[in-house]
Amino acid sequence: MSRFYQYILKPVLFRFDPEKIHHFSTELAERPIIADAIRKIRPLPEDQISLLNQQLGDLTFTNPLGLAAGFDKNARLHEFCDALGFGYREVGSITAKPSPGNPKPRLFRIPDDQGLVNRMGLNNDGVDIISLRVSESRDFPAVNIAKTHDPAIQGKQAVEDYVYSFRKLAQVSRYITLNISCPNTEEGKTFETPESLRELLSAIQRERNDSTPPVFIKFSADLAESEVFELLQIAEDHDINGYVCCNTSTDRTSLQTNAGLLQNIGNGGISGRPVHQKSCRMLKFIRQHIGESGILIGVGGIDSFETAKASLASGADLLQLYTGLVYKGPGLVREILNSFILEMEQYGMSSFREYISYLRQNQLFPEKNRPGN
Ligand SMILES: Cc1cc2nc3c(=O)[nH]c(=O)nc-3n(C[C@H](O)[C@H](O)[C@H](O)COP(=O)(O)O)c2cc1C
């Protein structure tokens, strides 16, 4: 599948507008016949797939690789994600009110960086409709919520807007990620300052009880360590269960893409390869800070077995990807999962937690900790 995608399908798809291709391929992907066909191509080995299971607190994952937020904004791709091999999907971002997002064009490829630039602006069908789809999904998806894209919604109203979505989704979602880091709204990242985050988390905390799911926070790729540190302390005071590292970046300093092309594209968040190191750096920083007490999801530039391992070695328990699918094709998911299985078998490991802890130690002391030494 990967070679077919790389040499035949991708050159054709890349001739067309990226958002049109996304729309076209997700319309196709919604059809059960497509999911059935994908399931027949090189399925994951049934007897070995259980090696990738993980229990993280009350959450069970059949494998660590999930679909990142933004791809399935409206909760329509359950069968497709399952057929590709994803262990879970994060639906959204979902907002209290439906929104058409920013004017088009708003999604661009930057192949010289194996990345995308997007300023979608939280286009989605709104929580009233999406929560029904989520509740009907057999895979019990995770969801990602954000404030409605409307600069008129500010202050207390902005908090209420978030809380409305939280309430609607609390009984039907595997976990809820608070997206406080969307770079593409007119009003900016409304909850990434300490005071506003504290206010939001206090309101969310009042909604939580034994039957509500774990709550994660998704950070921007561009936060300085001192900022992450301050936000983590607030999060810890409000019983946040984990962190998603990270959202897209607005930093263009180290891109290979021609400056003129970038200027023509205009504003937007960068995803793909340019955010991988930023994501790994943040994972390491947060893991050192929280120890083993929280769940970390690594997302940003995961497009191969090597980048997936680097994110786990940096402290992630789970992984997500989006841009890798565009550049490497849908076969990427099984390619990474199969490589995990092969390497675990080679090292004689029988649990994914054991594999993760080996990768983390190996990152610190590469030679000493090789299995067999
Ligand atoms: C077109 C596009 C739309 C996105 N929309 C969202 C979104 O609605 N909410 C969100 O939290 N992240 C969104 N993201 C960010 C991704 O979830 C992810 O954090 C980021 O792209 C880095 O991962 P990647 O390099 O694997 O793409 C979007 C990314 C892209 C490319």
The ligand as an SDF file (V2000), in Angstrom:
LIG
                    3D

 31 33  0  0  0  0  0  0  0  0999 V2000
   -5.6430   20.4840    8.6060 C   0  0  0  0  0  0  0  0  0  0  0  0
   -5.4100   20.3510   10.0740 C   0  0  0  0  0  0  0  0  0  0  0  0
   -6.4380   20.6210   10.9520 C   0  0  0  0  0  0  0  0  0  0  0  0
   -6.2390   20.4960   12.3230 C   0  0  0  0  0  0  0  0  0  0  0  0
   -7.2840   20.7470   13.1790 N   0  0  0  0  0  0  0  0  0  0  0  0
   -7.0980   20.5720   14.5080 C   0  0  0  0  0  0  0  0  0  0  0  0
   -8.1800   20.7760   15.3980 C   0  0  0  0  0  0  0  0  0  0  0  0
   -9.3000   21.0760   15.0040 O   0  0  0  0  0  0  0  0  0  0  0  0
   -7.9420   20.6240   16.7340 N   0  0  0  0  0  0  0  0  0  0  0  0
   -6.7050   20.2640   17.2180 C   0  0  0  0  0  0  0  0  0  0  0  0
   -6.5470   20.1210   18.4290 O   0  0  0  0  0  0  0  0  0  0  0  0
   -5.6720   20.0540   16.3820 N   0  0  0  0  0  0  0  0  0  0  0  0
   -5.8370   20.1940   15.0440 C   0  0  0  0  0  0  0  0  0  0  0  0
   -4.7930   19.9800   14.2050 N   0  0  0  0  0  0  0  0  0  0  0  0
   -3.4490   19.6520   14.7800 C   0  0  0  0  0  0  0  0  0  0  0  0
   -3.1830   18.1460   14.7970 C   0  0  0  0  0  0  0  0  0  0  0  0
   -4.0820   17.4640   15.6440 O   0  0  0  0  0  0  0  0  0  0  0  0
   -1.7510   17.8660   15.2950 C   0  0  0  0  0  0  0  0  0  0  0  0
   -1.6250   18.3360   16.6160 O   0  0  0  0  0  0  0  0  0  0  0  0
   -0.6990   18.5500   14.4310 C   0  0  0  0  0  0  0  0  0  0  0  0
   -1.0610   18.5240   13.0850 O   0  0  0  0  0  0  0  0  0  0  0  0
    0.6740   17.8640   14.5720 C   0  0  0  0  0  0  0  0  0  0  0  0
    0.5810   16.4940   14.1700 O   0  0  0  0  0  0  0  0  0  0  0  0
    1.0250   15.9810   12.6970 P   0  0  0  0  0  0  0  0  0  0  0  0
    2.3900   16.5250   12.4380 O   0  0  0  0  0  0  0  0  0  0  0  0
    0.9770   14.4860   12.7780 O   0  0  0  0  0  0  0  0  0  0  0  0
    0.0270   16.5150   11.7440 O   0  0  0  0  0  0  0  0  0  0  0  0
   -4.9650   20.0820   12.8210 C   0  0  0  0  0  0  0  0  0  0  0  0
   -3.9340   19.8010   11.9220 C   0  0  0  0  0  0  0  0  0  0  0  0
   -4.1420   19.9190   10.5670 C   0  0  0  0  0  0  0  0  0  0  0  0
   -3.0070   19.5960    9.6270 C   0  0  0  0  0  0  0  0  0  0  0  0
  1  2  1  0
  2  3  1  0
  2 30  2  0
  3  4  2  0
  4  5  1  0
  4 28  1  0
  5  6  2  0
  6  7  1  0
  6 13  1  0
  7  8  2  0
  7  9  1  0
  9 10  1  0
 10 11  2  0
 10 12  1  0
 12 13  2  0
 13 14  1  0
 14 15  1  0
 14 28  1  0
 15 16  1  0
 16 17  1  0
 16 18  1  0
 18 19  1  0
 18 20  1  0
 20 21  1  0
 20 22  1  0
 22 23  1  0
 23 24  1  0
 24 25  2  0
 24 26  1  0
 24 27  1  0
 28 29  2  0
 29 30  1  0
 30 31  1  0
M  END
$$$$
